Amino acid sequence: MNSPYGATGPNGSQTNRATPNGWRRVSRALLEAEELANRGTGVAVDKGRAFVAVKRVGAHIGLKAGDMMLLDTLGAFTQAQDWEEGQRPIVWASNAYLMEQTGFSLSALKRHARRLAESGVISFKDSPNGKRWGRRDADGVIVEAYGFDLSPLSARVDEFEQLHAALQVERALCQRLKRQITVARRMIRARIEAAISGTLRGPWTQFTALFEELLGRLPRRNVASETLERLLAWFSELQVRVEAAYLKATAAVDIVENISETSAQITKQTQEMNPREVISDPHILITNQLHPVTCKSSETENAADVVPNALPEKQVDRELEEWVAETRKKRGAALDLPTVMQACPEFASWARYMGGYLKDWGDLHRVAGQLRPMIGISEHAWDLAQERLGPQIATAALVLVFDKHAAGEVASPGGYLRGMVEKAGAGELHLERSFYGRLSGQAA
């Protein structure tokens, strides 16, 4: 049989030389395949185990679908005793037979056979005249044969199985990194959109440009875990910067609002403590020292403007800080609509199906009321939640209960919602922790 293989000589030309298996253009890959075949002769393996092992790593070692089809056809020609120790599973099927079984042309058949050999999966055992032939004894044991030698599979079973285990670990790591990148992307997008829609001050234009640049670097095909780890580090760094800017902006808004409220209360308190009333009674000064005392109406008005009975400045600052802290404690961490929807994908899917695009909390509240009967929450429980929690918090709570019920985490949605209302009454309800916890769980 003519072979398409060759080796380059010192002057760059192709050379033919005799090999232990006959005349053939040799290459380093073919010589390595022959060595593997010799090693496989002394190994007994199960035929099924050998083929499962190579199929699991075939794509990784460069084999194509056509290569695997030819390999299956060759394997079907072998028998169980051919894979015992001291035996060599050699296939001497003709080109015509193989072309009929695979549907390949002669050139395609040679191309797939070459790739199998150069990948170290099969070897060529040629007869002196280059023909493929063989014979078995009465027990079916191969006595003499020339053709495609599958012994390299026997030699590489353990190697392929170890490679498959390593690939499984790599795939699991890549999947986990992809989930973490997805969560980071969603958090960044949600924060930027919430900041822009809330007209918060910050470098949101620069963050958006950086975010779009990172999105452009996302791979379109499978890549190594090292690449994904670098991408995750970049997204995580941007997320930290966006979160810090968002918290700073929201804190500034809270402080301004609280200062305004506190100033109004202090002004009201001052006015109550210092009424500007017209006093008609004479001013009486009791003193043991002889100092002249004069009193004019204009001086009295100026003194009233100074507000002598107002709170000391340090005390005002201290009360202002306490007021801000108490207000923040009552309000808790703000929940934005994108975070709620991303943390609860099951509800988000139903909500978009029922109501289309949800642009604000009003739309979400309306759709939540429509989906409430689906999970068996009574109208009384829903009304009670809205009354005790307020429409927005009650909506977020219902979204969370819906998603947990869809995931099989909650068996009684109505009872779970009532429990959340009771926790809120005791000051123990922390919805923001639940939503961010679900986002973190999606990346685990």
ZANU-260269 format. One record per residue (C-alpha): residue number from 1; x, z negated, y negated. Coordinates in steps of 0.1 Angstrom, whole numbers. Each point is the difference from the previous one (the first is absolute). Layout:
<pts>
<NUM, <X, Z, Y>>
...
</pts>
This chain:
<pts>
<1, <0, 0, 0>>
<2, <14, 9, -34>>
<3, <3, -29, -24>>
<4, <-2, -1, -38>>
<5, <25, -28, -3>>
<6, <35, 3, -14>>
<7, <30, -18, -13>>
<8, <23, 8, -30>>
<9, <37, 7, 8>>
<10, <29, -8, -23>>
<11, <-4, 32, -19>>
<12, <-38, -5, -4>>
<13, <-10, 24, 27>>
<14, <-24, -7, 29>>
<15, <18, -5, 34>>
<16, <-12, -1, 35>>
<17, <17, -22, 26>>
<18, <-8, -13, 35>>
<19, <-17, -34, 2>>
<20, <-6, -22, 31>>
<21, <-34, 16, 2>>
<22, <10, 36, -4>>
<23, <6, 25, -28>>
<24, <-18, -8, -33>>
<25, <8, -1, -36>>
<26, <8, -36, -5>>
<27, <-6, -24, -29>>
<28, <6, -37, -5>>
<29, <-37, -8, 4>>
<30, <-1, 18, 34>>
<31, <31, -18, 12>>
<32, <-16, -33, -10>>
<33, <-32, 9, 19>>
<34, <21, 7, 31>>
<35, <16, -34, -3>>
<36, <-34, -16, -3>>
<37, <-12, 19, 31>>
<38, <30, -14, 20>>
<39, <-8, -35, -11>>
<40, <-37, 4, 8>>
<41, <8, 9, 36>>
<42, <9, -36, 8>>
<43, <-32, -14, -16>>
<44, <-34, -3, 17>>
<45, <-30, 1, -24>>
<46, <-37, 6, 3>>
<47, <-9, 35, -11>>
<48, <-29, -12, -20>>
<49, <20, -26, -18>>
<50, <27, 26, -9>>
<51, <-26, 24, -15>>
<52, <-19, -27, -19>>
<53, <33, -12, -15>>
<54, <11, 35, -13>>
<55, <-35, 8, -13>>
<56, <-1, -31, -21>>
<57, <33, 9, -18>>
<58, <-2, 38, 2>>
<59, <-8, 6, -36>>
<60, <27, -24, -11>>
<61, <27, 18, 19>>
<62, <-11, 34, -13>>
<63, <-22, 13, 28>>
<64, <-30, 22, -9>>
<65, <-33, 4, 17>>
<66, <11, 31, 18>>
<67, <31, -18, 13>>
<68, <-22, -27, 14>>
<69, <-23, 25, 17>>
<70, <30, 17, 17>>
<71, <13, -34, 11>>
<72, <-34, -9, 15>>
<73, <0, 33, 19>>
<74, <35, -7, 14>>
<75, <-10, -35, 9>>
<76, <-30, 12, 20>>
<77, <23, 20, 21>>
<78, <19, -31, 11>>
<79, <-9, -25, 28>>
<80, <2, -38, 2>>
<81, <31, 0, 23>>
<82, <19, 22, -25>>
<83, <2, -31, -23>>
<84, <15, -23, 25>>
<85, <36, -13, -2>>
<86, <25, 27, 10>>
<87, <-25, 28, -5>>
<88, <-3, 25, -29>>
<89, <-34, 13, -11>>
<90, <9, 37, -4>>
<91, <-26, 27, -7>>
<92, <7, 35, 10>>
<93, <-33, 16, -11>>
<94, <4, 36, -12>>
<95, <-4, 11, -36>>
<96, <-32, 19, 10>>
<97, <-15, -32, 15>>
<98, <8, -21, -31>>
<99, <-12, 27, -24>>
<100, <-33, 1, 19>>
<101, <-4, -38, 0>>
<102, <8, -5, -37>>
<103, <-11, 32, -16>>
<104, <35, 4, -16>>
<105, <18, 33, -5>>
<106, <34, 3, 15>>
<107, <17, -7, -33>>
<108, <-22, -30, -7>>
<109, <7, -13, 35>>
<110, <38, 2, -6>>
<111, <-3, -16, -34>>
<112, <-19, -30, 13>>
<113, <23, -4, 30>>
<114, <30, 1, -24>>
<115, <-15, -27, -22>>
<116, <-7, -22, 31>>
<117, <36, 4, 12>>
<118, <16, -6, -34>>
<119, <-22, -31, -5>>
<120, <15, -14, 33>>
<121, <-33, 0, 19>>
<122, <9, 26, 26>>
<123, <31, 18, 11>>
<124, <8, 34, 15>>
<125, <14, 1, 36>>
<126, <9, 37, 4>>
<127, <9, 18, 32>>
<128, <31, 21, 2>>
<129, <-20, 32, -6>>
<130, <-23, -16, -26>>
<131, <-31, 0, 21>>
<132, <-25, -29, 4>>
<133, <-8, -9, 36>>
<134, <-3, -30, 24>>
<135, <-11, -12, 34>>
<136, <-14, -33, 15>>
<137, <4, -15, 34>>
<138, <-29, -10, 23>>
<139, <-5, -32, -19>>
<140, <-3, 18, -33>>
<141, <34, -12, -12>>
<142, <20, 25, -21>>
<143, <29, 12, 20>>
<144, <14, 25, -25>>
<145, <-14, 13, -33>>
<146, <10, 17, -33>>
<147, <-21, 0, -32>>
<148, <-13, -25, -25>>
<149, <13, -35, 8>>
<150, <-22, -29, -12>>
<151, <26, -26, 9>>
<152, <8, -9, -36>>
<153, <-35, -15, -2>>
<154, <10, -25, 27>>
<155, <31, -9, -19>>
<156, <-18, -5, -33>>
<157, <-32, -19, 9>>
<158, <13, -34, -12>>
<159, <14, 16, -32>>
<160, <-34, 17, -7>>
<161, <-19, -32, 6>>
<162, <22, -20, -23>>
<163, <-3, 27, -26>>
<164, <-38, -1, 3>>
<165, <0, -38, -5>>
<166, <22, 4, -31>>
<167, <-23, 27, -13>>
<168, <-30, -23, 5>>
<169, <16, -27, -21>>
<170, <9, 26, -27>>
<171, <-36, 13, 0>>
<172, <-14, -35, -3>>
<173, <24, -8, -29>>
<174, <-9, 33, -18>>
<175, <-37, -7, 4>>
<176, <4, -35, -15>>
<177, <21, 13, -29>>
<178, <-26, 28, -7>>
<179, <-28, -27, -1>>
<180, <20, -21, -24>>
<181, <7, 30, -22>>
<182, <-37, 8, 0>>
<183, <-9, -35, -11>>
<184, <26, 0, -27>>
<185, <-12, 34, -13>>
<186, <-36, -12, -1>>
<187, <9, -32, -18>>
<188, <21, 19, -26>>
<189, <-28, 25, -6>>
<190, <-26, -27, -2>>
<191, <20, -20, -26>>
<192, <8, 30, -21>>
<193, <-36, 12, 0>>
<194, <-13, -35, -8>>
<195, <24, -4, -28>>
<196, <-8, 34, -16>>
<197, <-37, -5, 4>>
<198, <2, -35, -15>>
<199, <22, 14, -29>>
<200, <27, -26, 8>>
<201, <33, 3, -19>>
<202, <29, 10, 21>>
<203, <23, 29, 11>>
<204, <-27, 16, 22>>
<205, <10, 35, -9>>
<206, <36, -6, 12>>
<207, <-13, -17, 32>>
<208, <-24, 29, 7>>
<209, <30, 24, -3>>
<210, <21, -20, 23>>
<211, <-29, -4, 25>>
<212, <-6, 38, 0>>
<213, <37, 6, 6>>
<214, <0, -23, 30>>
<215, <-31, 16, 14>>
<216, <18, 33, -2>>
<217, <28, -14, 23>>
<218, <-24, -9, 28>>
<219, <10, 20, 31>>
<220, <-24, 27, 13>>
<221, <13, -5, 36>>
<222, <13, -27, 22>>
<223, <33, -15, -13>>
<224, <24, -27, 11>>
<225, <-8, -37, -8>>
<226, <30, -1, -23>>
<227, <-17, 25, -24>>
<228, <-33, -20, 2>>
<229, <18, -32, -7>>
<230, <16, 15, -32>>
<231, <-34, 12, -11>>
<232, <-16, -34, 6>>
<233, <27, -17, -20>>
<234, <-7, 24, -29>>
<235, <-37, -5, 1>>
<236, <4, -38, 4>>
<237, <22, -2, -31>>
<238, <-25, 21, -20>>
<239, <-28, -22, 12>>
<240, <18, -32, -11>>
<241, <5, 15, -35>>
<242, <-36, 12, -2>>
<243, <-14, -34, 12>>
<244, <22, -18, -25>>
<245, <-11, 22, -29>>
<246, <-36, -3, 11>>
<247, <1, -38, 2>>
<248, <18, -2, -34>>
<249, <-26, 23, -16>>
<250, <-30, -19, 15>>
<251, <15, -34, -9>>
<252, <5, 12, -36>>
<253, <-37, 10, -2>>
<254, <-11, -33, 15>>
<255, <22, -20, -24>>
<256, <-14, 19, -30>>
<257, <-36, -5, 11>>
<258, <6, -37, 7>>
<259, <18, -5, -33>>
<260, <-29, 15, -18>>
<261, <-25, -21, 19>>
<262, <21, -32, -6>>
<263, <5, 7, -37>>
<264, <-37, 4, -4>>
<265, <-7, -33, 17>>
<266, <27, -18, -20>>
<267, <-14, 15, -33>>
<268, <-35, -11, 10>>
<269, <13, -35, 9>>
<270, <19, -2, -33>>
<271, <-30, 10, -20>>
<272, <-20, -27, 17>>
<273, <26, -27, -6>>
<274, <5, 10, -37>>
<275, <-34, 8, -15>>
<276, <2, 10, -37>>
<277, <-28, -22, -13>>
<278, <-6, -10, -35>>
<279, <6, -38, -3>>
<280, <-17, -16, -30>>
<281, <11, -36, 7>>
<282, <30, -12, -21>>
<283, <34, 1, 15>>
<284, <12, -36, 6>>
<285, <38, -6, 6>>
<286, <10, -33, 16>>
<287, <37, -7, -5>>
<288, <24, -28, -9>>
<289, <23, 23, -19>>
<290, <-5, 10, -35>>
<291, <0, 38, 1>>
<292, <-21, 21, -22>>
<293, <-26, 19, 19>>
<294, <-16, 32, -13>>
<295, <-25, 22, 17>>
<296, <-12, 34, -11>>
<297, <-25, 23, 16>>
<298, <25, 28, 3>>
<299, <26, -22, 18>>
<300, <-27, -11, 24>>
<301, <-9, 36, 9>>
<302, <37, 8, 5>>
<303, <4, -30, 23>>
<304, <-29, 12, 20>>
<305, <17, 34, 4>>
<306, <31, -17, 15>>
<307, <-23, -14, 28>>
<308, <16, -35, 2>>
<309, <-20, -10, 31>>
<310, <10, 31, 21>>
<311, <18, -5, 33>>
<312, <38, -2, -2>>
<313, <18, 33, 7>>
<314, <17, -12, 33>>
<315, <-33, -13, 13>>
<316, <-17, 33, -8>>
<317, <27, 19, 19>>
<318, <-3, -23, 30>>
<319, <-38, 4, 1>>
<320, <4, 37, -4>>
<321, <23, 2, 30>>
<322, <-24, -22, 21>>
<323, <-29, 22, -10>>
<324, <18, 32, 10>>
<325, <11, -15, 33>>
<326, <-35, -12, 8>>
<327, <-16, 33, -9>>
<328, <25, 19, 22>>
<329, <-7, -24, 29>>
<330, <-37, 6, -3>>
<331, <3, 38, -3>>
<332, <25, 4, 28>>
<333, <18, 32, 7>>
<334, <-19, 31, -10>>
<335, <-11, 24, 27>>
<336, <0, 37, -10>>
<337, <-22, 26, 16>>
<338, <28, 21, 16>>
<339, <14, -31, 18>>
<340, <-34, -9, 14>>
<341, <-6, 35, 13>>
<342, <34, 4, 15>>
<343, <0, -33, 18>>
<344, <-34, 8, 16>>
<345, <2, 36, 13>>
<346, <-31, -3, 22>>
<347, <-22, -10, -29>>
<348, <17, 26, -23>>
<349, <-9, 27, 25>>
<350, <-37, -10, 1>>
<351, <-1, -5, -37>>
<352, <13, 34, -9>>
<353, <-24, 15, 25>>
<354, <-30, -18, -15>>
<355, <10, 1, -37>>
<356, <27, 26, -4>>
<357, <27, -8, -25>>
<358, <-2, -37, -12>>
<359, <13, -2, -36>>
<360, <-6, -37, -7>>
<361, <-13, -33, 13>>
<362, <-36, 10, -9>>
<363, <2, 28, 25>>
<364, <16, -22, 26>>
<365, <-27, -27, -5>>
<366, <-28, 26, 5>>
<367, <15, 15, 32>>
<368, <7, -35, 14>>
<369, <-36, -9, -4>>
<370, <-10, 32, 19>>
<371, <25, -8, 28>>
<372, <-9, -37, 3>>
<373, <-29, 5, 25>>
<374, <23, 19, 23>>
<375, <19, -31, 10>>
<376, <-30, -23, 1>>
<377, <4, -20, -33>>
<378, <-34, -11, -13>>
<379, <-11, 6, -35>>
<380, <-2, -37, -6>>
<381, <36, -5, 10>>
<382, <10, 29, -23>>
<383, <-20, -13, -29>>
<384, <15, -35, 5>>
<385, <35, 14, 0>>
<386, <-6, 19, -32>>
<387, <-15, -30, -17>>
<388, <28, -24, 10>>
<389, <30, 24, -2>>
<390, <-11, 25, -26>>
<391, <-6, 37, 8>>
<392, <37, 11, 0>>
<393, <13, -28, 23>>
<394, <-30, 3, 22>>
<395, <5, 37, 4>>
<396, <37, -5, 9>>
<397, <-11, -27, 25>>
<398, <-25, 24, 16>>
<399, <26, 28, 2>>
<400, <23, -24, 19>>
<401, <-27, -12, 24>>
<402, <-10, 36, 7>>
<403, <35, 11, 8>>
<404, <7, -31, 22>>
<405, <-32, 6, 19>>
<406, <9, 36, 6>>
<407, <34, -11, 13>>
<408, <-16, -25, 24>>
<409, <14, -30, -19>>
<410, <-34, -14, -11>>
<411, <-30, -3, 24>>
<412, <-25, -15, -25>>
<413, <4, 17, -34>>
<414, <-29, -20, -16>>
<415, <15, -33, 11>>
<416, <34, 11, -11>>
<417, <-12, 9, -35>>
<418, <-18, -33, -3>>
<419, <32, -18, 10>>
<420, <18, 19, -28>>
<421, <-26, -12, -25>>
<422, <5, -36, 11>>
<423, <38, 4, -3>>
<424, <-4, 13, -35>>
<425, <-21, -30, -9>>
<426, <28, -23, 12>>
<427, <27, 21, -18>>
<428, <15, 12, 32>>
<429, <-8, 37, -1>>
<430, <30, 22, -6>>
<431, <-12, 36, 5>>
<432, <31, 15, -15>>
<433, <21, -15, 28>>
<434, <-23, 15, 26>>
<435, <2, 35, -14>>
<436, <38, 0, -5>>
<437, <4, -16, 34>>
<438, <-19, 29, 16>>
<439, <22, 25, -19>>
<440, <31, -18, 14>>
<441, <-15, 0, 35>>
<442, <-4, 38, -2>>
<443, <38, 2, -4>>
<444, <9, -23, 28>>
</pts>
